[in-house]
Amino acid sequence: MKPVFLALACSVASPLAAAADRLDDLFAQLQDPETENWSGVESEIWQEWSRSGSPAMDLLLQRGREAMEAGELEAAVDHLTALTDHAPDFAEGWNARATAFYQEGELGLAVADIERTLALNPRHFGALSGFGMILEELGHVAQALDVYHAALAIHPHQPNVEEAIERIKRELGEQDI
């Protein structure tokens, strides 16, 4: 490989490797039972996940999220669809669109985007939690319980997921011994 190409390859790979290493460190902190500031670590993970590597794609994500917050779900889906079209390997674009679809009541579309999110980012505890919610809403509580447990295995400090697990266990008549 010629030196120019090697330097270019290293300059592109270095930020990606650094981001992956940073995420690995953050997930290790999240798993540590001694971590008291787990919500700060979680926020840092979400920040890392929200960086596509392209200012234009980050802007589409931001606009989609802002539209969701404003209750403008059609606009949110439009922004996030543009994002997934132009950055199909950016997991957070799919996850954000899954959230918009869920808010629209389009559960099938939400599940399809969650599947894509998890294919790209298997540690996406937010997508797993959302999938658990959808399964529970559809009455598939045993499957929801499995998905919630998977989310908790990745991120053990999720009070809403812990509550959902306890609620389902009560519903199924299970008790911890």
C-alpha positions as CSV (number, residue, x, y, z in Angstrom):
1,M,0.0,0.0,0.0
2,K,1.4,3.4,-0.9
3,P,2.1,5.8,2.0
4,V,-0.5,8.3,1.0
5,F,-3.3,5.6,1.0
6,L,-2.0,4.2,4.3
7,A,-2.1,7.6,5.9
8,L,-5.6,8.2,4.6
9,A,-6.8,4.8,5.7
10,C,-5.3,5.4,9.2
11,S,-6.9,8.8,9.5
12,V,-10.4,7.3,8.7
13,A,-10.0,4.3,10.8
14,S,-8.5,6.1,13.9
15,P,-11.7,8.0,14.8
16,L,-13.8,4.9,14.3
17,A,-11.5,2.8,16.4
18,A,-11.3,5.5,19.1
19,A,-15.1,5.7,19.2
20,A,-15.4,1.9,19.5
21,D,-12.8,1.9,22.3
22,R,-14.6,4.7,24.1
23,L,-17.9,2.8,23.9
24,D,-16.2,-0.4,25.2
25,D,-14.9,1.6,28.1
26,L,-18.3,3.2,28.8
27,F,-20.0,-0.2,28.7
28,A,-17.5,-1.6,31.1
29,Q,-18.3,1.3,33.5
30,L,-22.0,0.6,33.0
31,Q,-21.5,-3.0,33.9
32,D,-19.5,-2.2,37.0
33,P,-21.7,-2.5,40.1
34,E,-19.5,0.2,41.8
35,T,-20.4,2.8,39.1
36,E,-22.5,5.4,41.0
37,N,-22.9,7.8,38.1
38,W,-24.5,5.2,35.7
39,S,-26.9,7.8,34.3
40,G,-23.9,10.0,33.2
41,V,-22.3,7.0,31.6
42,E,-25.6,6.2,29.9
43,S,-25.8,9.7,28.6
44,E,-22.3,9.5,27.2
45,I,-23.2,6.2,25.4
46,W,-26.2,7.9,23.8
47,Q,-24.0,10.8,22.7
48,E,-21.6,8.4,21.1
49,W,-24.4,6.6,19.4
50,S,-25.8,9.9,18.1
51,R,-22.6,10.7,16.2
52,S,-22.8,9.5,12.6
53,G,-19.5,10.9,11.5
54,S,-21.3,13.3,9.1
55,P,-22.6,16.8,10.2
56,A,-25.4,16.5,7.6
57,M,-26.6,13.2,8.9
58,D,-26.3,14.4,12.5
59,L,-28.5,17.3,11.6
60,L,-31.1,15.0,10.1
61,L,-31.1,13.0,13.4
62,Q,-31.4,16.2,15.4
63,R,-34.3,17.5,13.2
64,G,-36.1,14.1,13.5
65,R,-35.8,14.1,17.2
66,E,-36.9,17.7,17.5
67,A,-39.9,16.9,15.3
68,M,-40.8,14.0,17.6
69,E,-40.5,16.2,20.7
70,A,-42.9,18.7,19.0
71,G,-45.4,15.9,18.2
72,E,-44.8,16.3,14.5
73,L,-44.4,12.6,13.8
74,E,-44.9,12.8,10.0
75,A,-42.0,15.3,9.8
76,A,-39.9,13.2,12.1
77,V,-40.4,10.1,10.0
78,D,-39.5,12.1,6.9
79,H,-36.3,13.4,8.4
80,L,-35.3,10.0,9.8
81,T,-36.2,8.2,6.6
82,A,-33.8,10.6,4.7
83,L,-31.2,9.7,7.4
84,T,-31.6,6.0,7.0
85,D,-31.6,6.3,3.2
86,H,-28.4,8.3,3.2
87,A,-26.7,6.6,6.2
88,P,-28.0,3.0,6.2
89,D,-25.2,1.8,8.5
90,F,-26.0,4.4,11.2
91,A,-27.8,2.4,13.9
92,E,-29.2,5.4,15.7
93,G,-31.0,6.6,12.6
94,W,-33.0,3.4,12.6
95,N,-33.6,3.5,16.3
96,A,-34.9,7.0,16.2
97,R,-37.2,6.2,13.3
98,A,-38.4,3.1,15.2
99,T,-39.3,5.5,18.1
100,A,-41.2,7.7,15.7
101,F,-43.1,4.8,14.2
102,Y,-43.9,3.5,17.6
103,Q,-45.3,6.9,18.6
104,E,-47.4,6.8,15.4
105,G,-48.8,3.4,16.4
106,E,-47.0,1.7,13.5
107,L,-45.7,-1.2,15.5
108,G,-44.7,-3.4,12.6
109,L,-42.6,-0.6,11.1
110,A,-41.1,0.1,14.5
111,V,-40.1,-3.6,15.0
112,A,-38.5,-3.7,11.5
113,D,-36.4,-0.7,12.4
114,I,-35.5,-2.1,15.8
115,E,-34.3,-5.3,14.1
116,R,-32.1,-3.2,11.8
117,T,-30.8,-1.2,14.8
118,L,-29.9,-4.4,16.6
119,A,-28.3,-5.9,13.5
120,L,-26.0,-2.8,13.4
121,N,-25.6,-2.4,17.1
122,P,-26.3,-5.5,19.2
123,R,-25.6,-3.6,22.5
124,H,-28.4,-1.1,21.8
125,F,-30.2,-1.4,25.1
126,G,-32.7,1.3,24.1
127,A,-33.8,-0.7,21.1
128,L,-34.1,-3.8,23.2
129,S,-36.2,-1.9,25.8
130,G,-38.4,-0.6,23.0
131,F,-38.8,-4.1,21.5
132,G,-39.8,-5.4,25.0
133,M,-42.5,-2.7,25.3
134,I,-43.9,-3.6,21.9
135,L,-44.0,-7.3,22.7
136,E,-45.6,-6.6,26.0
137,E,-48.2,-4.3,24.3
138,L,-49.0,-7.0,21.8
139,G,-49.5,-9.5,24.6
140,H,-46.3,-11.5,24.1
141,V,-45.3,-11.2,27.7
142,A,-43.0,-14.2,27.9
143,Q,-41.0,-13.0,24.9
144,A,-41.0,-9.4,26.3
145,L,-39.6,-10.8,29.6
146,D,-36.7,-12.4,27.6
147,V,-36.0,-9.2,25.7
148,Y,-36.1,-7.1,28.9
149,H,-33.6,-9.5,30.5
150,A,-31.3,-9.1,27.5
151,A,-31.5,-5.3,27.8
152,L,-30.7,-5.5,31.5
153,A,-27.8,-7.8,30.8
154,I,-26.3,-5.0,28.7
155,H,-27.3,-2.1,30.9
156,P,-28.1,-3.3,34.5
157,H,-29.2,0.1,35.7
158,Q,-32.6,0.6,34.0
159,P,-35.3,1.2,36.5
160,N,-38.1,1.1,33.9
161,V,-36.9,-2.3,32.6
162,E,-36.5,-3.7,36.1
163,E,-40.1,-2.5,36.8
164,A,-41.3,-4.1,33.6
165,I,-39.6,-7.4,34.5
166,E,-41.3,-7.4,38.0
167,R,-44.7,-6.5,36.5
168,I,-44.5,-9.4,34.0
169,K,-43.3,-11.8,36.6
170,R,-46.3,-10.9,38.7
171,E,-48.5,-11.3,35.7
172,L,-47.1,-14.7,34.9
173,G,-47.2,-15.7,38.6
174,E,-43.5,-16.0,38.9
175,Q,-41.7,-15.0,42.1
176,D,-38.0,-14.7,43.0
177,I,-36.9,-17.2,45.6
